[in-house]
Amino acid sequence: MAALSAQTIELPSWAFGNSGTRFKVFAQAGVPRDPFEKIADAAQVHRHTGVAPRVSLHIPWDKVEDYAALAAHAKDHGVTIGAINSNLFQDDDYMLGSLTHPDARVRAKAVAHHLECLDIMRATGSKDLKIWLPDGLNYPGQDDLRARQDRLAEGLAQVYAGLDPDHRIILEYKFFEPAFYSMDVPDWGTSLLHCLALGEQAMVVLDTGHHAPGTNIEFIVAQLLRVGRLGAFDFNSRFYADDDLMVGAADPFQLFRIMHEIVGADALRPDSGVNFMLDQCHNIEPKIPAQIRSVMNIQEATAKALLVDRDALVAAQQAGDVLASNGVLMDAYNTDVRPLLAQLRESQGLDPDPMRAFAASGYTDTIVAERVGGAQAGWGA
């Protein structure tokens, strides 16, 4: 119960705007029109779950004239600004890459964007600069694979030099998309190599949707924890590619296995350096309830991982008892932890059922009535 009480999960501002597939963006009534309204919606998730006190921003999607005012607005709503995400995938200059582009002018522009993000971090109190690069190649021979890695290392070093002592770079990877022949940061090993070269303030981000089908993600988690370089998760769920669905929707057992490694490494602690974040696009489901459901799914997986009888597990492993070892994990996974989490919420003065509480709050009717006119926020807006 103490561990669950201390758990926090960061929300993405972009999850509250309109989004869709590459074929269609689906508009919903009451969607935020600016970053201030995104934060107000995110605060509803924290209000009803008690474990979502931070909101990630995406620049330039969440650009405002006064970032101190945005941070104050967040504080007024009971949350704070989390990681600042750079955007290098919606500018025509970046068609052939950003930090890895053959043209030095474009690379300098990409570095300058990250330095701007560092200024936003200082204004909002954020400590993490999250970098995901769309850079890569569609065809063999299109560019020099090794030269692109050299350019990447140089660009990251320039950004790293701009960090304050309490800042971090958290570097994400993705094995394909938008490039298909080769991404420039395609896997955890490439991200880790660049982080090790940069220094102690560079960590790896693991997005659960950024792997080839069948990848043993919990092994990657264990390895990065082992070397102290797991800086953050982007939690979501996938069936085929980077689906960005609600976490736990496709494979709740995988989510449990990941959290089992986290608990085993004592990385659930708030001071562990591992930031648990959501990265999702809710295309057909209501935005706020979808985020609430995702937070609840992580809580359930965490609670089950905490229930693993680790003494019995070690004993069975040392004895070479394969079935007993697996059985210990399955006993915990098959436990219904919903009553435990309901008890936890009641002890915190919350409704034991966050989904029901939000539905009854009337917040959706309020924003649908109030948010009339203006441009709706959405993916890329």
ABEGO torsion letter per residue (X at the ends): XAAAAABBBBBBAAAABBBBBAABBBBBBGBBABAAAAAAAAAAAAAAAGABABBBBBOAAABBABAAAAAAAAAAAGBBBBBBBBBAAABAAAAAEBAABABAAAAAAAAAAAAAAAAAAAAAGBABBBBBBABEBABBGABBAAAAAAAAAAAAAAAAAABBAABBBBBBBBABOABAABBABABAAAAAAAAAAAEAABBBBBBAAABBBGBBAAAAAAAAAAAGABABBBBBBBAABBAGBBBGAABAAAAAAAAAAAAAAGAABAAAGBBBBBBBBBAABBAAAAAAAAAAAAAAAAAAAAABBAAAAAAAAAAGBAAAAAAAAAAAAABBAAAAAAAAAAAAGBBABAAAAAAAAGAAAAAAAABBEEBBBBBGX
